[in-house]
Amino acid sequence: MQFKDDPGSASSDLQAEQNHNQNPPSDQQVRTSRATMVEAVSHKLTSLFTAIIGNVELAFMALGEENLATPNLHAIKKATYTAQGWNAKLLSLMEECRREVEGPA
């Protein structure tokens, strides 16, 4: 049995949707939410790039410098470092945007 104010009831879901439609999030809330999402993606990318570089280094150790795959491994490593740089710039820009929205600490 569900009651009118039960958080899992259909009427409370409908009420929450009606409240959201009557009181949409402010621009600041939307921007803060987007900043948080971009920041989370950026941190995931950082982890991915670190794993790629680690695996390239392991491949270098396993194959040696004279292997035919070495030029490709160097290209992968260079591209990953480039992507890390872009990701760092994105994160820096995101921090600037967050400070603009939230104001000084």
N, C-alpha and C positions, 0 to 999 in steps of 0.2 A: 504494500500500500504506500503510495506517495502522497505527500501533502503539498499544498499550494506553494509553500516556501522552501520545499526540499530542493537542494542544489542540483539534483539529478533529474528533476521533473521537467516535463515538456513545457509547462507554463513558466518555469523559471528561465528556461532557455529562450522562450519567446520574449519574456520580459527583458532579458539581457540584450537581445537583438534590438528590441524597440528602444531601449536606453541608448544603445550604441548609435542607432539611426537619429535619435533626437539630440545626442551629444557626441558628434563625431570627434575623433582625436584632433588636437590642435596641431598646427604646423610644427611646433617645437617637439611634440610627442612623436610625430611621424618622422621627423629628421633624426631624432635621438634613436628611434627604433631602427631606422635604416643604417645609421652609423654603427650601431651595435652589431647588426647583421654583417655589414661589410668587414668590421673588425674581426668577427668570428671566422669569416671566410678567409681573410688574410692570414690569420694564425694557422688555419688548416693548410693553406698553401705553403706556409713556411715549413711546416712539418713534412709535407710532401717533397719540397725541394731538398730538404736535409736528407731525406731517405734516398732520393735519386743520387745526390752527390756521394753519399756513403756507398751505395751500390756500384757506382762507377769506380770509386776507389778500390772496392773489393775486386771488381773485374780487372782493373789494372794489375793488382797483386797476383791474381790467378793466371792472367794471360801473358803478362810481361809486356815490355815496351815494343818488342819486335813483332807482335801479332798484327794481323791484317785489320782487326777491329779497332786498333788503337786510335786511328784518326777519327773514327766515329765516336769513340768514347770521349775524346777531347772535345768534339763538337757538342756532344750532349752536356758535358760539364760546363762548357762556355755558355751554352744557351740557358742552362739552369741558373748559373750565376747572374746572367742578364735578367732572367725572370725574377730572381730574388731581389735584385735592385729595383725593378719596377714595383714589386710587392712592398718593399720598404717605403718607396715614395708614396704609394697608395695609402699605406698605414699612417704615414706622416701627414698626408693631406686630410685623412679622416680625423686625426687628432685635432688638426686646426679647425675643421668644421665643427667638431664636437665642442671645442672651446668657444666658438662663435655662438653656438646654439645655447649652451649651458651657462655661459658667462665665466668670469674668472673664479677660480677655486677659493 
